[in-house]
Amino acid sequence: MIRARIWFISIAIASAFFFQITCGQERVELDEPIAATSPEPEPEEFPDGISPTDVYAKTELLNRSLDRVIETWNQQGLGERVVHVDESDYPLAIESDLRPMHVYQTMLICTWRLQQFDDHADVRVKHIPTLASQPRVYAPRDVFFLVTMMLENVNRVGIKLGVTDMPSDESTFENKSPTDVFNEAVRVFIKLNALNGREDLRPSEVFAQMVRAAEDVRTILRQADPACRYRIDRPENEATRTPSEVFAKCLEIREQINIHARNLGMRLTPVPQQPTNALLPRDVFFQTQIIIAELNLMKLHFGTVSSTPLTIEVSDDTTPSDVYQQGLMVEYLLQQIDSAAPSRPERSSGINTP
């Protein structure tokens, strides 16, 4: 009965969303980001009865479906090279005590990669709207909605490629956490990245995400001080940096965010230890997504409603050192929040802040 109820809810949510954006049109092209339209979470822990375990089961099914797409893609020789993904391609699972917002942000970038695969492979799947990160309270059902939407489109890809045995049954799991779902979402992204013909991410892609994070901090500063008296004259650091050093800077940024979160009475997100192995741009990329999620939670406390800007085009000759420089800017801006807003902001009434 519980599985049936969850299945009915997921279909209802997805159907309502797609009816809203596609009514009267065969294909909708959206230039501006839109926000998922599900209402604010109810007081209960898992609105609509959807738990992290339910989301994990749906995401694991999505991963198995992508495995079949990759297998068929290789069998038919559809790409310029064989798509190969193994355990060594996934970042180490080092996070703990993440929340639905972190998972939602990571699943958002998966939808973007699926859009890119649509363009890359010309599979003509049903258009996925460009969803924006917003400062609001997220619940497991929000992630469940995104995964359901992605699974529907991946199944369309399978049909287009002639896959006859796409998996359809969810496996049974118990006691899964948002962190577990986050790790599954990372696997989804890596597979979609490989299907797009990429072995890793370019530093330019990571730089673009760090720019988004910097703009989120500027949004907080503008809300705290409408006169915009914050400084942007951070000194340049000319040293050559590696992805591992950029990763370390991301952890320092997260520590800085936790300092502000503590002052605001927010729940803190544990900052992991720096891995000892050599790191790649993809490792830094996922750190930027956690940072963006954290900043959206902070924006909620400051009463700003601005969405995180979409990704900008960045020169392909961007280096890890450039990403490090942008990380320094994020850190420099964060350090000015207390001086811009010396008193704790009032929370909006009726909002269950995290």
N, C-alpha and C positions, 0 to 999 in steps of 0.2 A: 504493500500500500504506500509506504514512504517513497519508494523508487518511482511508483506511478505518479504520485503527487508532484515529485520534483520534475519528472519528465514533462508533465502537463504545464507546470509553471514555466519551465525553460522555453517550451514551444510558444506559450502565450506571450512571454516577454519578447522573444525574438520576432514573432509575427507582428506584434504591435509596433515594434521599432521599424521594421522594414515597411510596414504599411504606411507609416508616417512619412518616410523619406522617399518612397517609390510610388505613392498613390498617383495614378494617371500617367506614369512614365515607365518606359521599358528599362531605361538606364539613366541613373542620376549622377551627374558629375558635380562634385562639391568642391569649390575652390576655398571656401572658408571652413575652419574647423567647427565642429558641433560637439556638444557635450552629450554623453549618454543621458537619456531622459528618465531613468528610474528615480523615484522620489528618495528623500532622505531616509536613512535606516530607521526602523521602528525601535522603541526602547529595548526590545528583546535582543539577545546576543546575536542570533542568526535570523535576520528578517526573512520571511517567507519559508523558514525552515531549511534554508540552504546553508550547509556547513562547509568548512574548508575541505573536509573529506569528500563531499560531493563534488566540489570544484576539482580536487585532485583526480578523482576518477574520470571526470570529463576531459581533463587535460592529458591524462595518460592515454586515453582513447585517441585524442588528437595526435599524440606522438606516434602511436602505432599506425594511424592512418597515413601520416607523413612517411613512415618507413615503407609502406606499400607504394606510395607515389614515387619515392626515390628508386625503389627496386624496378618499377615499371619504366621509369625515366631512363635508367641505365640499360635495361633490356632492349628498349626500342632505339637506343642511341640518339636521344633527342637533343642532348646538349653537346657542346664542343668538347667536353671531357667527362669522364665518369665521376659521378657524385659519390663521394665516400665520406662517411661520418662514423667515427668510432669513439670510444670512451676518452681517448686522449684529446679529443677536440673540445671537450666540455670543460669549462672552468671548474676549479675546485669548489666544493660546496662548503663555504666558510661562514655563511650568514646564520643568524639565530634571532628568534623573536621578532620576525618581520610581521607586518600587518597587511590587510587587504590592499591598502593604497600602494604599497611597494609592488605587490603582485600585479595590480591593475596597470601601473605604469609600465612594467615589463611586458605585459601582454599587449599593451598599446603598440609598442615597437614591433611586436610580432605581426600585428595587423598591417603595419606599414610595409614590412618585408613581404607579406603575402600580396599586397598591392603591387609591389615591385616585381614579384614573380609573375603576376598576371601580365604586366607589361613586357617582361623579359621573355616569357614563353608563349605569349599570345593565346592563352587558354580561354579567354573571354568568360571568366567566371562572373557571377553577379557582383556588381560594384560594392566594395566595402567603403562606407563613409569614413572620412578622416575625422577621428575622434580626438578631442583635446583634453589635456590634463587640467583639472580644475581644483581649486581649494575647497574641498567639501569632505564630508565624512563618507568613507567607502566601506562597503560590507562584502562578504563573500559572494552575494548574489550579483554584484556588479561585475566581478571577475567571471562568474558563471555565464553571464550574458555574453561577454566578449568571446569566451571559449566556445560557446554554442554557435555564435555567429561564424567564427573561424572554422569550426568543424563542418558546418554546412557548406562553406565555400571550398574547403579541402576535398570534401566528397564530390563536389562538382568538378574539381580538377581531376579526381580519379575517374569519373565518368568520361570526361573529355579525353583522357589518355587511354581509355579502354580497360581500366582496372575492374575486374569482375568480382573480386573477393575483398572489398574494403571492409575492415572490421567494423562491427556495429554494436557489439555488446560491451558494456562497461565492466571492468573487473571490480572486485569487492576489496575495499580497504577500510582500515579503522584508524581513528585517532590521528588523522593527518592535520598538519598545521599550515598556516599561510606560508611559512618558510619552505615547507615541502612543495607546495604549489609553485612557489618562486623557482625552485630548482628545476621543476618540470617545465616551466615556462622558458627558462634558459635553454633547455634542450630543444624546445620548439623553435626558438629563434635561430639556434645554430644550424638546424636542419634546413630552415627556410633560407638562411644565408648561403648554405651550400648549393641549394637548388637554384639560387641566383648566380651561380658560377663563381662564388667567392670562397677562398680558403679561410680568410680572416677578415677583420675590418680594417679599413684604412685609417690612419691617424686623423685624416680630415673629417671622417665621420664622428670620431670621438670629440674632436675639437668643436664640431657643430653642436654636440650635446652640452659641452661645457659652456658654450655661448648661451644656450637656453637657460642653464642654471644661473649664469651671471645676470641675465635679464630678470629672472625670478627674484633675485636678491634686490635688484634695482626697484622692482615693483614694491617690495616690502619697505624699502627706504623712502620711496615716493609717498607711500601711504602714511608712514610714520612722520615724515616731514615734507608736506606739500611744496615747500620752498626749494626742495631738491638741493640741500646744502651738503650733500655727501660728496666725497672726493673720488676722482678717478685717476689721480696722478701717481699710480703705483709705479715704483721704479722697475726698470727692466732687469731681468736676470739673463745674462747671455750664455750661461753654461749649457752644454749639450746634455739632454736628459733622455733616459730610457723609459720604456713603458712601466718598469718596476718602480721607478722614481715618481712617475705620474700617479701610479696606483697609491703610493705612500702619501702623496699630496691629497688624494681623494679621501683617504682615511683621516687626515688632519682636518679637512673640511668638515667631515662628519662629526669629528670631535667638537669643532667649533659650533656646529649646529646644535649639538647636544647641550652645550653651555647655554645657548639661548633657550633651548627647549626647557631646561631645568628652571631658568628664570621665569619662564612663562607658565610653569606648572604643567607642561606637557609630558607625556610619556616618552621616555628615552628609548632609542633604538641602539642595541649593543653594537659597538664598533669592533670588527674582527681584528685579529692579528695579521700582520703582513705575511703573506705566504713566502716560503723560502725558495720556491722554484722560480725559474725565469718566467716573467709574465709577458702577455701579448696585448695589443690594443683592445681585443675583445674583453679582457679582464677589466680594463679601465672603463670600457663602455658600460658594463653592467653597474659599476660603481656610480657612474653619472646618473643612471636611472634611479638608483636609491636616493641620491642627493636631490634630484628633481622631485621625487615623491616627498621627501622630508621637507623641502622648501614649500611645497603646496600645503602641507599640514601646518607649517608656520604661517603661511599667508592667511589661512583660515583664522588664526588667532588675531591677526592684525586687521581683520575685517575687509581684506581686499578680495575682489571677485575675479580678478584678471586671470585668464588661462595662461598656461605656459606657451610661449610662442612656438610655432612649428619650426622644423629643422630648416636651416638656411643652406644654400650651396656654398661650399668651401673649396678652395684651390686644392687640387690633388697633390701638390708638393708640400702640403702641411706636414710637419714633423712632430714626433713626441715632445720635442722642446717647445713647440708652439702650444701644444695642449697644456703643458706644464705652466706656461706663461698665463694662459687663460684661467687655469686653476688658481694661480696666485691672485688674479683679479677677483675671482669668487671669494677667496679667503679675505682679501683686502676689504671688499664690500661688506662681508659679514661682520668684520671687526667694527664697523661703524654703526651697526644697528642700535646698540645701547645708547650711543651719544645722540642719535637721531630721535630716539624715543626713550627718554630717561624714565618715564613712568610706564607701568605695565598697561597695555591696551585693554579696553573694556571688551568683554566677550559679548557677541550678539546674543540676545535673549532667544531661547528656544532652540539653540544649536547645541547638539551634543558633541562638543569638541573632543578630539582624541587625547 
